[in-house]
Amino acid sequence: MRPEACLRRTPLKSASCNDLTEHHIDRRHTLAGWVDSRRDHGGVIFVDLRDRSGIVQVVFSPELSPDAYSIAEQLRSEWVIEVKGKVSRRPPESENPTLPTGMVEVMADEVTVLNSSLTPPFYIEDDVKADEGLRLRYRYLDLRRPQMQRNLILRHQVVKYIRDFLDERGFLEIETPILIKSTPEGARDYLVPSRMQKGSFYALPQSPQQLKQLLMVSGVEKYFQIARCFRDEDLRADRQPEFTQLDLEMSFVDQEDVLQLTEELYTGMVEKLTPEKKLIKPFPRLPHNEVMARYGSDKPDLRFGLEMTDVTDLAGETEFRVFLNTVEQGGIVKGFVAPGQGHYTGSDMRRLEETAKEFGAAGMSHVRLQGEGAPSNLSEDNFLLSPGLRMPVEWSRRLAERMGATGGDLIVLMAGPASRANLWLSSMRNYFGERLGLIDEDILSFAFVTGFPLFDWDENNNRWDSSHHPFTSPADGKEELLDGQELGGIESKAYDLVCNGSELASGSIRIHRRELQEKIFTVLGYSKEQVEERFGHILEAFEYGAPPHGGIAPGIDRLVAILAGADSIRDVIAFPKTQSGTDLLFGAPAPVDDSQLRDLALRITE
């Protein structure tokens, strides 16, 4: 059954446009929708009638109904009409096999104009060329486009599949509060002033993290929620100030239990809702240190290779000051091979270096292998090195052999602190993946990244931060390391689900004992007073028989965007905001009346 089948009967419609096939020939139907296009062929008027389900051709003939024909002469795009008539087979020369309704048409004998329309500011079509800002300003028109309708239908199907899947496995869907207490430990909170308790504020939840853990203490055991979350952070194409996630938590589980359930959910969902996608399964479990070494990113795109190699030791043998300074300062020199690109000219390389700088890199080094065959068969003239990187041919051969390069390949190298070098190289890797046509857009390459570090060092604030969040449990046998100095080497029970270069979900096995949670807060620099004020409620709950528990929080917006092949999550959200957090349709955020501020005991200061 097609998803639009639910539209077949409404008070004004006996069928939806896309329902009509050869089986309906000679049947009379009532349709209603929008005029997608109108064509006057001199004595006969053709109208493509569009509703949510699709398009069907309607024919108006003065011989069949002069009154209906007279009204059809006035119709324009996006007018809303009701049509009555008999379904007929199209003449062979006008059949359209690309449309589900392309073999039939409706011979209209009655038409009613339900509403006229102004001329839209852009065409209602999938390949619309309008600026995104204009589309968001008139979002109610943009959503009429067939692709946007398909995206909304797919999003509905995804959420319904999740609910049905978890319901069958004993999960309870439980709503948690939207107005909660501000406990900033990640992004900034959105604050809501209280009128009843002036000077006090609620916060909109960044996630229901503490609430779902308290539900585990409550004995719920299996919880989920399609949760709205809010984060006041800088925005990008895959970020919104408010977003939707599947929030999921289970008691008496280990990491593999959560990963198996998640894999089963995603595998079944993809195979049912987007069977045209090529799904790689089972999902690999990749240790965090391994993906960083091979791909320079904890959310790698696994649809292509271009894996990286650390050559810091070889770089230390050079007299190239960039490499030597990096090695002396504890950084790394690392790179990957772009196959078949050794023919790049000097100007090609300069353009490539400019691309690297756009990704934030200070520079890029390279070795071009010209000719054919193994490195050992190439002469010194076959190795073209970056200016300043003057090394004997034996060094170039060892570098090429270490990295698996052969004649005709290009070696890309970057030097810097490990975190930055990996970031730059990962961006360049994705750039080459697209440029060389290595990415199959129909493949969904899921993977779990496991074994994240428990802490990350914040250089700006000179302190340790949680890699995921402060409620993440350290790996088994690592608790005693919390009293030492090597905090950066402590592995956690945190895991991410990634797909095609995007992080789709993040989760962990949680801490469920008060003393361990307090120790984590101490490492993060919280005072006893701060801990009691912000987290006293959950620490107290842990003393009343908190079970072992863990969960995961997959993002709905990113998942639907990937399944729909959308460039941005804004294309799968009904009413999104711009990258600056502005709602162009409603004009939000906006000033409020002085009387509202007085009620809240607030005053705007410059």
N, C-alpha and C positions, 0 to 999 in steps of 0.2 A: 504494500500500500504506500503510495506517495505521501510525504509529510503534509502536503496541502489538502489531503482528502477531507480533513475536518472542516474545510470551508465549503463543502458541497451544498449545504442548505443553510441559508440565512433568511431573514424575513424578506429580503428583496431578491434573493438568488436561488434558483433551483439547481445550479451547478457552478463550479468555478471555471474560469477560462481554460485552464490547462487540462481539465477533465475530459474535454470533448474529443472523441475519437470516432473512427468509422463505425463503432458499435452504437453511436448516438444518431446516426443518419436517419432522417425522417421523424426524429423526435423534436418536440417543441420545448425550448428552454428559456428561462429568464436569467440574464447575466447582468452584472453591474461592475463597474470599474472606471479606469481612467483612459482617456483617449491617448494612446501612445503615438499614433501618427494617423494622418488622414490624406487620402489620395483621391483626387477627382479625375476620373478617366473619361469624362465627357458622356454623361448619361448614366453612369454608374459611379457610386462613391464607395471606396473601400476604407474601412477604419480598423486599425489594429487596436483591439481592446485589451487592456492590461489590468490584472489584479495581482494579488500576492502570489498566486500559483503560476502565472505565466501569461501568454498572449494567445488570442485567437482572432482570426480575421472575420469581420462583420461586413456584409454587403448590403448597401441601400440602393434599391432600384425604384424609379418612379412608377414602373409598371406594377410592382408588387404593392407598394404603399406610397402614394404621393405625399402624404403627411409626414411619414418618417423620413422620406427623401428630402423634403423641404427643411426639416430640422437638421439633418445631417449636413446640409450645405453650410450651416452656421457653426458647426463643431470646430474646435481648435484643440491643440495639444493640452493635456492635463485637465480638460473638462471632465467632470464626473457624470456618468450617464448610466441609465438602466435600459437594457435592450431585451426585446422579446422577439423570438423568431424560431424557424425550423432549421435544424442542422442539415447541411447538404454536402455532398462530395464536391471537392474543388475540381474544376476542369484540369485535365492532365497537364496542360502547359503552365498552370499556376500553382502546382503542388510544391510544397516546401518541405523536403524530408529532414531538414535540420531542426524543425520544430516538432514537438510532440503532437501539436494540433495541425500540422502542415498538410494533412490530407483532407481537411474539412473546413467549412466556413458556415457562418450563421446568416441566413437570409432574413434580415430584420423587417418586421412589419409594424413594430411599435418601438419608439425610443422616447425616453424622458430625460431631460436635462436636470440632474440633481443639483449641480452647482457648476458655475463657470470658473475660469481660472485666469489670473494675470499671466503674461508671458514669463516663464521661469527665467531666472538669471543665468542658467546654464542648461544644457541638454540633459534630459533624464535618460542616460545611456551609460553602459559600463565603461567605455573608453573616453569618458568625459575629460576634457582638457582644462577644466576650471581649477583655479587655485584652491588649495585645501582650506584656506581661511574663508573663502566665499562658500565653499561646501559646508563648513561648520556653521557659518552664519545662517544658512538656510538648511539646516540639517534635516528638517522634516521633508524637504524635497530630495536631498541627497539619499535619504533612506528609501526612496521609491525605486532607486536603480536596482535592477535585477540582482547584481552581485551583492549589494548590501542586504537585500532581502534574503539571499541565500546564506549570507554570513550570520544573520540573526536566527535563521532557522537552524543552522548548524550549531550555533551556541545553545539554543534551546535543547537540541538533541543531545549534546554533550552533557549538559547538566542533568537532563532526565536519565541518561544512561548511568551517570554516577549515582544518582539517588536510588535507582532500581538495583544496581549492583551491590551497593552497601546495605540496602534494606534486606536483600536476600541473604546477607552474611551476618545479620544480627546487630547491625549498627543502629543507633538511635540518632535522629537529627534533632539537635537541641540548639536553640537560639541563645546567644550570649549578649550582654548589654553593649550598646553603642556608646553610651555615656559612662565612662569609667574614670579611674584616677590616673593622672599623669605619672608615669614611672620611666622617664627617658633613659634608655640604655642603648638606643640605636639612632634612627633618624629623629628629626624633630617631630613633636606631637602637634596636632591641631587642637587648640584649646577652645573650650566653650564656657563663657562666663555664666555663673549662676546668679539668677535674679533673687532667689530666696536667701542665699548665703553670700551676700555681697563681698567681693574680694576673693572669693574662692572659685575654682574652675574645675570643670570636667575636662577630660581629654577624649578624643576619638581614637579608637584602638588601632595601633599599628598591626596587631594580630591578636587573636584571642588566646595567646600562649599560656598565660597564667590561669585563665579561666578554664581551659580544657584540661590543664593539669589538676585543677581543683575538682573537676568532674571525675577524674580518675580516682582521686581520694574519696569522692562521694560514692564509689562503687558502680558507676555507670558501665565501666569496662570497655565499651565500644561506642565512640562518639564521632559524629561528623556534622559539618555545617557548611553551607555555601555562604561564606562569610564576606562581608564588606569590610575592607581595611583602608586605613588612611595614613599617609606619610607625607610630611612637609619637607620634601627634598628636591634637589635639582632634578629636572625632568629630561628624559631622552625619548627616543622613538618607542622604546619598550617600557616606558614608565608613565604612570598617571598618579595624580595626588590621591585619588581613590581608585581602588581596584578590587577584584573579586578573586577569592581563592577557595579551594576545597580545603577545609581544616579538618584534620583527622587525627584521632588519638586512640590508642589501645593499651589495655593493662595486660600484664603477664606475658610480654612478648620480648623477643630479642631483635636485633637489627635485621636478620634475614627474614623474619616473619613480616616486617613492614615492607621490605623490598619485594618479597614475593607477591604480597597483596597488591602493591602498586603496579608491578609488572603485569599481573593478571588483569587489573583494571584497564590499563592503557592498551594492552594487546587486544582485549575484547572490544574496546571502544573503537580503536582504529579499524579493525577488521570489519566491524559492523557499519560504522558511519562513513568511513572513507576507504572502501575496499580497493579503490584505484591506487592507493599509496602502497609502496613497497616497504614492508616492515621487516627490519633485521631483528631476529630473535634467536635465542634468548638474549636479554639485555646483558651486556658484559658488566662486571664489577671491576672498576679500575681504581687502584690506590691513588690518592691525591698526589703523592710525590712522583708517581709514574707518569701521570698525565701532564704534570708541570714539566717534567724532564722531556717528554716526547713532543708535547704540543705547546708548551709555554702558557697554558690556560687551564683553569679548572672547569671550563665549559667548552671543551673542544668540539669542533665539527669533524666527526669521524667518517664523513662521506668521501674523504680523499686522504691521501698520505701526507707527503711533505713533512715527515717527522724530523725533529731537531736533534742535533748532536752538540754536546758540550766539548769545546776544544780549547778550554782555558789553558791546559798544560802546553799545548803547541803554541798558543799565542804568547805565552811567557818566554818562548825561545826567540822571539823576534826582537828587533830593535825599534819596532813601531811604537811610538810614544803613547798613542791612544790605548793600545793593548796593554803595554807595561803599566801605565798608570791605573788601569782598571784592575789588573791582577794585584798590584801592590795595595790597592784599597779594598781588597776582598771581593771584588766583583767577578763577573763571568764573561767569557767570550763564547758565543754560541751561534749556531746557524742551521740552515737547511739547504737542500739542493733543489733548484728549479730545473727539472729535466728538460733537455733540448733547447735551453735558452742561452747557451754559450755564444751564440752568434750576435748577441747584443753589441751595439756600437758604443763608443764613448758617450755620444749624446743620449742614447737609450739609458745608459747607466746614470747619467746626470738627472734625467727625468725620474728614474726609479729612486734616486736618493731624495729628490724633492717629495716624492710620495711618502717615503719613510719619515721625513720631517713633519709631514702633515699628521702622521700618527704619533708625533711627540718625540721621535728619536732625535738625538743630537747629530747623528750621522749613520753611515752604513759603509761597510767594507765588502769587497767581493773578490772572487777569483773566477775568471772565465776560462773554461777548458775548450779550446778550439781543436778541431781535428776529430779523429775517431779512435776508439779502442780504450783499453785500460790505462790508468794513469802511468803505469810503468812503461808503456809504449809511447808516451807523449814526450816531445822534446821541450826544452826550456821555452822555445818560441811559442809553444802551444798554450802556455799559462799566462794569461793577462791579468795582472793583479791591480788592486786599487793603488792610486798614487800614494807614495809613502810606504807601502807594504812591499818592500824590496827584499825578497828572500831567495835562497838557492832553490834550484828546481827540485831537489830532494825533499825540501820542506813542503813544497806545493804538492808533490806526489803523496807524501804521508797524510797531508790534510785531505786530499781527495779520496784516498783509500779509507781513511777513518770515517768520512761522511758518505761513502758509497757513491761518489761521483765518477762519471766516465766522460770520455770525449764528447763534446757538444753540450755539456751541462753548465749551469751557472751556480756557484756557491755564494749564498748570501750570509754575511756575518754581522753580528752586532755585539757591542761591548757596553757594559754598565753594571750597576747593581742588579742582582738577580731578579728582583721584582720588576724593575723597569725594562731590562733586556727581554724578559719573557713577554711582557706586555707588547713591546714594539714588534718582536718577532711573530707573536701570535697574530697581530694585525697584518703584517706582511704575508704571513702564511695564508690567511683568508683572502687577501688581495690576489695572490698568485693562484689560489684555488679557483677563483672566479675568472681571472684573466686567461688561464690555461684551459678553461672549460672542463674542470675536473669534477664539478658538482652536479649530481643528478638530482634535480628538483623534486622528483617523485619519490625519493628515498626518505624514510624516517629512520634515522640512526640514533636510537636511544641508548643511554648507558647510565649506570650508577657510578658516581665518584664517591669513594669511601675514604675513611681514615684521615679526615681533615685535621690539621693541628688544632689543639684546644684553644690556643691563644695566638694572636698576632701582635707584633710590636708596633705601636703608634709612635712614629718618629716625631711627629709634630708636637704631641703632648707628652712625650717621654714616659709612656706607660703601656701596660699590657691591655689589650682589648680581647673580648671573646671573638673567636673566628666566626661562630654562628650566633649564639646568644648565651647568656650566663647560666641557663638551665641545662646545658648540654653536659652529658656525663663523660668523664675521661675514659679512655680505653681500659679494659681489664688489666690490673697490675700496674697502672700508672698513677694511682692516687698518691703514693708516697713521694712521687717527684714534685708534688705541689709545694713541698717544704724546701726544695732546693733552688738552684739558680738557673737551671737549664729548662726554663718554662716553655721556650719555643719548640722544644723537641717532644712535648707531650702530645700524643695522639688522642683524638676524641672518638666518640661513637656518633659522629655526625656524617650525613650523607646527602648528596644532591642527585636529582634526576636531571640529566641534560639531553638535549636533542638538537642536532644540526647547528651547534654553536650557541644555543640559548639554554639558560638555566630555567627549567620548568618547575622544579619542586625542591624544597629544602626540608630536611628533617633530622631527627636524632633520637637516640635513647636518652631519656631525661634523668636528672638527679632526683632521687626520691627520699634521701636522708638529709636531715637538717644540718648535721655537722659538716658534711661534705659541701652542701650548698653554701654554708657560711664561709668555708675555706675558699671557695671560688670567689665570693664577693670580696674577701680580703685581698686576694691576688689582684683583683681588678681595681683596688684602691678605694673601695667604699668604707666609710667609717661605720662604727656600730650604730650610731644614730641614723645615718642614711639608710642602712640595711633595715633597721626596724621601721623607719618611716615608710619606705617604699615597698618592702617585701615581707614585712612582719606577718601579714595574713597567710602567705603561702608557707613560710617557715613554720608557723604554728600548726598549719594543717599537716605538714610532714610528720609531726609528732603524734598524730592520731591514726597510725596504721596506713601510711601511703604505700600503695603497691608499686612494684617496678612497672614502668610504662614508657611508651615512646610513640612517635607519630611522624607525620609528614604534612606539608602544606603546598600542594600543587597550585600554581596560578592558572586560573581559567582563561584569562585574557590572552596570555602568550600561547597556551595550548591551542585555542581556537584559531589564532592568527596563523600558526604553523599549519594546522589542518586545512585552513581555507586558502593558504598560499598568499596571505595578505602581507604587505610590506610593513605595516605598522599595526599595533594593537588598537589604534584609533579606528581602524576599519572594521573591527569586530565588537565595538562598544557603541551602544545606541546613541548616547549623548556624551562624547568625550570632551576633554579639555585640550587646549593647545599645549605646546612644549613649555610655555610660560605659565601654565596653570590657569589660563583664562577660558571661561565659557563664553564663546562668541554669540551664542544664541540668546542667552539670558543676560549677558553683560555682567557676569560675576567673575571675580569678587567686585563688590560695589560699596560705596559709603552707605551708612545707615542714618536714620533720623537722629537728631540730638535727643529727642525724647526717649528713644530706645537706649541710648548711651546712659542717660540719667537713670533710667530704671535699673541699669546694671552697675551703677556707680562707677562708670568708666569715662575717661576723657582722652581725646586724641591729642597727642603732642607731636611736634615736628622734631 
